[in-house]
Amino acid sequence: STVIRNGIFLKNYSPTTCSNLRVALVGPFIRGTINFDALHLIKQTVKDLPNIQFVFIGKTDEFFKNNLTFKNCEFLGMVNNYNEILRNCNVLFSPYPKHAIYLGSKNKFLEAAACEMPIITTSSGAIDFRRDLLLVGDTSTELIKLIKNMNNENDRRDLGRNLRTEIEKNYNAEIEIKKLIKLYKEFM
């Protein structure tokens, strides 16, 4: 059987060049989304890591923003140059609430991995992705520890390279398109 996966065009995602720890969160951050439902985990994590910059990319409602009025939070809103903004960070923080087992898109995982960015998430977020390539914690204490460990640039780069290799092999849009065309031709 043929499996067609979500894929991304690798040429659109260059590896991060950011050397200081900068953590990206990709939205939207509005009511009814997984990011909004994970506000308590995000807030505690950001609050307890005042020396680490957190960059919020995507539409954000005022309630969410007003709960994160820390100096280490930067809200960019909707951006036209998403790929460049993303690669100006070097870790993706994407906590999923427990009820979000099959909600939401993992495209942000693929995009961050293509940029050689380690991904920190919760058990719910780790479903349907190679768990050995993710940093997984379910409490703010565990997530904080994982983010602190990413201060080690060598560890960050090693994990990031492994993630990009996974994307090149299994989530490359050009390969997935060829598989889809082949499958289509088989049924014609």
Rosetta silent file (secondary structure, phi, psi, omega in degrees, C-alpha in Angstrom):
SEQUENCE: STVIRNGIFLKNYSPTTCSNLRVALVGPFIRGTINFDALHLIKQTVKDLPNIQFVFIGKTDEFFKNNLTFKNCEFLGMVNNYNEILRNCNVLFSPYPKHAIYLGSKNKFLEAAACEMPIITTSSGAIDFRRDLLLVGDTSTELIKLIKNMNNENDRRDLGRNLRTEIEKNYNAEIEIKKLIKLYKEFM
SCORE:     score description
SCORE:     0.000 S_00000001
   1 L     0.000  154.234 -178.402    0.000    0.000    0.000 S_00000001
   2 L  -106.687  130.871  177.246    1.070    3.581   -0.608 S_00000001
   3 L  -107.185  124.942  175.490    1.076    6.166    2.141 S_00000001
   4 L  -106.535  118.240 -178.006    0.806    9.809    1.131 S_00000001
   5 L  -102.699  162.849  166.968    1.898   12.107    3.942 S_00000001
   6 L   -58.476  143.482  179.005    1.698   15.829    4.451 S_00000001
   7 L  -141.615  162.421  175.528    4.832   17.255    2.928 S_00000001
   8 E  -130.812  156.114  177.094    6.652   20.516    2.605 S_00000001
   9 L   -84.039  108.443 -174.328    8.947   21.932   -0.039 S_00000001
  10 H   -59.072  -32.617 -178.264   12.344   21.827    1.627 S_00000001
  11 H   -61.900  -19.080  179.660   13.783   24.550   -0.606 S_00000001
  12 H   -84.900   -7.058 -175.135   11.420   26.983    1.160 S_00000001
  13 L  -130.095  102.743  177.002   12.892   26.227    4.605 S_00000001
  14 L   -88.307  152.550  177.080   16.548   26.899    5.291 S_00000001
  15 L   -59.344  147.831  178.555   18.171   25.808    8.552 S_00000001
  16 L   -60.271  146.727  175.321   18.077   28.321   11.383 S_00000001
  17 L  -114.100    5.167 -177.615   21.047   30.613   11.797 S_00000001
  18 L   -74.017  126.239 -179.233   20.014   31.792   15.255 S_00000001
  19 L   -98.716  -33.150  176.469   22.689   31.068   17.869 S_00000001
  20 L   -82.897  145.029 -177.104   21.012   32.461   21.004 S_00000001
  21 L   -63.756  115.951  175.162   18.071   30.480   22.335 S_00000001
  22 E  -132.026  125.855 -173.056   14.863   31.953   20.856 S_00000001
  23 E  -106.410  124.108  178.387   11.674   29.955   21.162 S_00000001
  24 E   -95.133  141.737  168.017    8.930   30.178   18.543 S_00000001
  25 E  -124.451  129.033 -175.306    5.256   29.493   19.163 S_00000001
  26 E  -109.110  124.949 -174.588    3.115   29.276   16.024 S_00000001
  27 L   -87.085 -164.049   21.921   -0.538   30.286   16.239 S_00000001
  28 L   -81.659  157.695  178.657   -3.249   31.219   15.888 S_00000001
  29 E  -116.693   65.690 -178.603   -3.742   32.119   19.554 S_00000001
  30 L  -128.057  159.081 -178.895   -7.472   32.722   19.552 S_00000001
  31 L   -52.348  139.407  178.514  -10.393   31.188   21.447 S_00000001
  32 L    89.665    1.889  178.662  -11.273   27.682   20.298 S_00000001
  33 L  -108.152  160.787  179.802   -7.742   26.724   19.200 S_00000001
  34 H   -62.456  -38.119  179.191   -5.331   24.274   20.775 S_00000001
  35 H   -60.927  -42.212 -179.904   -2.848   27.050   21.457 S_00000001
  36 H   -64.037  -41.675 -179.986   -5.471   28.999   23.375 S_00000001
  37 H   -66.556  -20.290  179.493   -6.411   25.899   25.375 S_00000001
  38 L   -96.089   14.135 -176.644   -2.729   25.460   26.323 S_00000001
  39 H   -53.892  -42.028 -177.858   -2.463   29.019   27.712 S_00000001
  40 H   -61.967  -40.341  177.810   -1.884   27.837   31.295 S_00000001
  41 H   -68.217  -42.573  179.892    1.130   25.711   30.243 S_00000001
  42 H   -63.686  -46.490 -177.023    2.500   28.462   28.026 S_00000001
  43 H   -60.763  -47.768 -178.695    2.048   31.142   30.705 S_00000001
  44 H   -63.989  -39.625 -178.994    3.786   29.179   33.456 S_00000001
  45 H   -65.980  -49.422 -179.590    6.642   28.226   31.148 S_00000001
  46 H   -62.591  -43.063 -178.601    7.245   31.748   29.853 S_00000001
  47 H   -60.723  -40.156 -176.000    6.951   33.224   33.356 S_00000001
  48 L   -85.351    0.309  178.150    9.558   30.836   34.788 S_00000001
  49 L  -126.394   61.920 -173.023   12.076   31.447   31.974 S_00000001
  50 L   -65.317  -17.205 -178.859   12.511   35.245   32.024 S_00000001
  51 L   -95.766    6.014  178.612   15.910   35.132   30.287 S_00000001
  52 L  -114.910  132.304 -178.811   14.644   33.251   27.244 S_00000001
  53 E   -82.250  131.090  176.718   12.857   35.070   24.411 S_00000001
  54 E  -114.596  124.544 -175.706    9.496   33.659   23.256 S_00000001
  55 E  -112.749  117.833 -178.687    8.265   34.761   19.826 S_00000001
  56 E   -97.500  118.597 -177.352    4.540   34.347   19.068 S_00000001
  57 E  -112.529  120.437  177.892    3.787   34.078   15.350 S_00000001
  58 L   125.892  167.322 -178.670    0.174   34.274   14.206 S_00000001
  59 L   -57.572  132.853 -176.439   -3.137   35.907   14.979 S_00000001
  60 E  -134.875  129.729  177.324   -3.502   36.561   18.707 S_00000001
  61 L   -84.499  161.654 -174.257   -6.530   37.774   20.624 S_00000001
  62 H   -63.185  -38.163  179.400   -6.212   40.385   23.359 S_00000001
  63 H   -59.269  -46.809  179.335   -7.147   38.025   26.205 S_00000001
  64 H   -60.865  -49.212 -178.716   -4.299   35.668   25.282 S_00000001
  65 H   -61.854  -41.750 -178.930   -1.844   38.531   24.891 S_00000001
  66 H   -67.633  -18.755  176.010   -2.923   40.168   28.167 S_00000001
  67 L   -84.771   -6.582 -177.239   -2.151   36.924   30.010 S_00000001
  68 L  -129.206   55.929 -177.503    1.441   37.025   28.747 S_00000001
  69 L   -90.459   47.994  179.632    2.621   40.526   29.564 S_00000001
  70 L   -98.088  151.203 -178.362    6.174   39.408   30.290 S_00000001
  71 L   -63.679  -21.686 -177.429    9.247   41.189   28.927 S_00000001
  72 L   -91.507   12.841  178.315   10.400   37.968   27.253 S_00000001
  73 E  -108.220  132.460  176.102    7.282   37.736   25.027 S_00000001
  74 E  -127.181  120.851 -179.526    7.191   39.164   21.518 S_00000001
  75 E  -103.834  116.406 -177.390    3.918   39.055   19.571 S_00000001
  76 E   -97.374  -17.169 -176.419    4.374   39.393   15.814 S_00000001
  77 E    68.595 -155.177  177.580    0.825   38.670   14.688 S_00000001
  78 L   -73.150  135.656 -178.356    0.293   37.601   11.097 S_00000001
  79 L  -125.784  148.809  178.435    3.519   37.853    9.091 S_00000001
  80 L   -85.235  -25.865 -176.073    4.209   37.845    5.350 S_00000001
  81 L  -111.090   53.459 -174.722    7.674   36.316    5.674 S_00000001
  82 H   -51.078  -47.670 -176.352    6.771   33.373    7.920 S_00000001
  83 H   -58.972  -42.831  179.848    9.647   31.120    6.802 S_00000001
  84 H   -68.614  -42.263  178.734   12.245   33.793    7.592 S_00000001
  85 H   -61.342  -45.454 -179.238   10.637   34.688   10.923 S_00000001
  86 H   -59.985  -45.920 -176.584   10.522   31.016   11.923 S_00000001
  87 H   -75.274   -5.166  171.976   14.187   30.395   11.131 S_00000001
  88 L   -84.315    2.292  170.545   15.151   33.434   13.226 S_00000001
  89 L  -114.630  172.804  179.698   14.235   31.249   16.189 S_00000001
  90 L  -136.356    7.302  173.267   15.825   27.903   16.970 S_00000001
  91 E  -143.980  139.580  171.995   13.277   25.917   19.011 S_00000001
  92 E  -102.310  126.982  175.103    9.557   25.354   18.428 S_00000001
  93 E  -109.481  115.727 -174.299    7.443   25.205   21.592 S_00000001
  94 E  -140.323   74.765  179.140    4.066   23.677   20.829 S_00000001
  95 L   -76.149  131.897  176.755    2.229   22.328   23.879 S_00000001
  96 L  -106.364  136.652  175.648   -1.041   20.578   23.111 S_00000001
  97 L   -67.305  159.435 -175.820   -3.704   20.201   25.827 S_00000001
  98 L   -56.545  -35.228 -177.039   -4.623   16.633   26.828 S_00000001
  99 L   -76.631   -5.155 -172.924   -7.941   16.708   24.952 S_00000001
 100 L   -94.424   38.573 -174.638   -6.234   17.663   21.674 S_00000001
 101 L   -56.402  -45.294 -179.428   -5.164   14.170   20.707 S_00000001
 102 L  -123.469   28.021  179.007   -6.183   14.479   17.059 S_00000001
 103 L   -98.876  149.966  171.343   -6.864   18.179   16.751 S_00000001
 104 L    81.911  167.543 -177.358   -4.899   20.657   14.749 S_00000001
 105 L  -100.512  142.313  176.508   -2.285   20.454   12.070 S_00000001
 106 L   -95.064   13.024  179.425    1.251   19.277   12.583 S_00000001
 107 H   -57.109  -34.389  179.320    2.496   21.361    9.657 S_00000001
 108 H   -64.001  -29.653  174.679    4.263   23.636   12.122 S_00000001
 109 H   -65.375  -45.878 -178.758    6.246   20.576   13.269 S_00000001
 110 H   -63.284  -42.609 -179.331    7.277   19.851    9.684 S_00000001
 111 H   -64.775  -45.506  179.047    8.213   23.486    9.049 S_00000001
 112 H   -64.715  -42.353  179.486   10.279   23.775   12.239 S_00000001
 113 H   -62.056  -39.519  177.731   11.975   20.439   11.569 S_00000001
 114 H   -64.110  -26.978  177.040   12.885   21.585    8.054 S_00000001
 115 L   -87.912    8.146 -178.921   14.522   24.631    9.692 S_00000001
 116 L    60.783   40.826  179.504   16.507   22.256   11.953 S_00000001
 117 L  -106.697  123.295  173.187   14.647   23.454   15.033 S_00000001
 118 L   -57.694  150.664 -176.531   14.061   21.068   17.957 S_00000001
 119 E  -118.458  122.844  177.552   10.391   20.671   18.846 S_00000001
 120 E  -109.071  123.549 -176.145    9.155   20.740   22.435 S_00000001
 121 E  -146.603 -175.068  177.311    5.609   19.495   22.903 S_00000001
 122 L  -104.314  173.858  179.305    3.319   17.463   25.153 S_00000001
 123 L   -57.023  -39.455  178.552    2.257   13.807   24.807 S_00000001
 124 L   -64.001  -35.805  179.101   -0.865   14.898   22.917 S_00000001
 125 L   -74.179  -22.823 -176.344    1.279   16.855   20.481 S_00000001
 126 L   -81.573   -8.021  179.916    3.640   13.934   19.956 S_00000001
 127 L   -66.238  138.145  178.011    0.960   11.689   18.441 S_00000001
 128 L    71.252   23.820  174.766    1.560   10.886   14.761 S_00000001
 129 L  -144.556  152.541 -179.273    5.184   12.015   14.781 S_00000001
 130 L   -62.637  107.127 -175.244    8.397   10.174   15.607 S_00000001
 131 H   -62.043  -30.741 -179.891    8.485   10.629   19.365 S_00000001
 132 H   -67.963  -12.637  177.583   12.217    9.926   19.540 S_00000001
 133 H   -99.555   -2.615 -178.851   12.787   13.139   17.574 S_00000001
 134 L  -109.697  156.342  171.597   10.643   15.275   19.882 S_00000001
 135 E  -103.398  115.212 -169.590   11.221   16.636   23.373 S_00000001
 136 E  -118.062  128.894  174.842    8.084   15.706   25.306 S_00000001
 137 L  -144.997  149.987 -176.973    6.848   16.943   28.681 S_00000001
 138 L  -114.758   -5.498  176.271    3.365   17.172   30.147 S_00000001
 139 L  -121.188  161.164  178.455    3.820   19.603   33.022 S_00000001
 140 H   -61.623  -34.712  178.483    5.202   23.114   33.035 S_00000001
 141 H   -61.475  -45.260  179.180    8.098   21.829   35.180 S_00000001
 142 H   -66.187  -41.822 -179.196    8.999   19.212   32.543 S_00000001
 143 H   -65.814  -40.098  178.114    8.605   21.684   29.677 S_00000001
 144 H   -61.408  -44.388  179.587   10.760   24.286   31.432 S_00000001
 145 H   -61.998  -42.807  179.052   13.522   21.727   31.948 S_00000001
 146 H   -62.528  -42.722  178.802   13.394   20.724   28.269 S_00000001
 147 H   -65.585  -43.803  177.913   13.647   24.347   27.137 S_00000001
 148 H   -57.751  -39.643  179.564   16.540   25.021   29.533 S_00000001
 149 H   -63.296  -22.981  179.806   18.361   22.002   28.086 S_00000001
 150 L   -77.764   -1.029  171.267   18.144   23.630   24.662 S_00000001
 151 L   -63.631  -22.917  178.108   20.584   26.304   25.848 S_00000001
 152 L   -77.684  106.372 -174.863   23.224   23.789   24.732 S_00000001
 153 H   -61.602  -37.092  179.558   23.770   24.812   21.117 S_00000001
 154 H   -64.458  -44.086  177.883   25.411   21.493   20.143 S_00000001
 155 H   -62.736  -42.067  179.736   22.467   19.464   21.439 S_00000001
 156 H   -60.505  -46.918 -177.818   20.078   21.844   19.692 S_00000001
 157 H   -68.003  -40.680  179.046   21.901   21.547   16.358 S_00000001
 158 H   -61.058  -48.524  179.502   22.242   17.734   16.564 S_00000001
 159 H   -64.017  -41.252  178.323   18.532   17.265   17.215 S_00000001
 160 H   -60.901  -42.275  178.119   17.684   19.829   14.541 S_00000001
 161 H   -64.235  -40.495  178.012   19.774   18.035   11.914 S_00000001
 162 H   -62.691  -39.021  178.058   18.077   14.728   12.776 S_00000001
 163 H   -64.690  -44.241  179.755   14.678   16.386   12.370 S_00000001
 164 H   -62.625  -39.866  177.507   15.572   17.818    8.955 S_00000001
 165 H   -59.708  -40.856  177.115   16.771   14.389    7.838 S_00000001
 166 H   -61.396  -41.035  179.293   13.380   12.958    8.851 S_00000001
 167 H   -67.024  -43.650  179.435   11.631   15.628    6.774 S_00000001
 168 H   -58.617  -39.049 -176.131   13.900   14.986    3.775 S_00000001
 169 H   -82.520  -41.390 -167.484   13.108   11.258    3.889 S_00000001
 170 H  -119.726   -9.380 -176.938    9.445   11.138    4.914 S_00000001
 171 L  -134.885   26.632 -178.789    7.769   14.527    4.513 S_00000001
 172 E   -81.930  117.419 -175.527    9.330   15.920    1.354 S_00000001
 173 H   -58.719  -36.162 -178.918    6.525   17.375   -0.785 S_00000001
 174 H   -64.676  -39.463  176.801    8.313   16.560   -4.027 S_00000001
 175 H   -68.522  -43.635 -178.951    8.484   12.861   -3.113 S_00000001
 176 H   -64.185  -35.675  177.777    4.883   12.834   -1.868 S_00000001
 177 H   -65.170  -43.621  178.196    3.674   14.436   -5.112 S_00000001
 178 H   -61.015  -40.686  178.010    5.419   11.753   -7.182 S_00000001
 179 H   -63.804  -40.842 -179.704    3.776    9.052   -5.056 S_00000001
 180 H   -66.474  -42.164  178.340    0.377   10.660   -5.527 S_00000001
 181 H   -63.825  -43.164  178.582    0.825   10.946   -9.302 S_00000001
 182 H   -61.613  -44.185  178.932    1.931    7.308   -9.489 S_00000001
 183 H   -63.233  -42.287  178.676   -1.077    6.226   -7.459 S_00000001
 184 H   -60.703  -45.342 -179.546   -3.382    8.307   -9.622 S_00000001
 185 H   -64.006  -33.330  179.217   -1.958    6.746  -12.819 S_00000001
 186 H   -64.128  -29.805 -177.487   -2.457    3.243  -11.401 S_00000001
 187 L   -94.898   -2.529  179.633   -6.185    3.907  -11.091 S_00000001
 188 L   -83.510    0.000    0.000   -6.656    5.497  -14.518 S_00000001
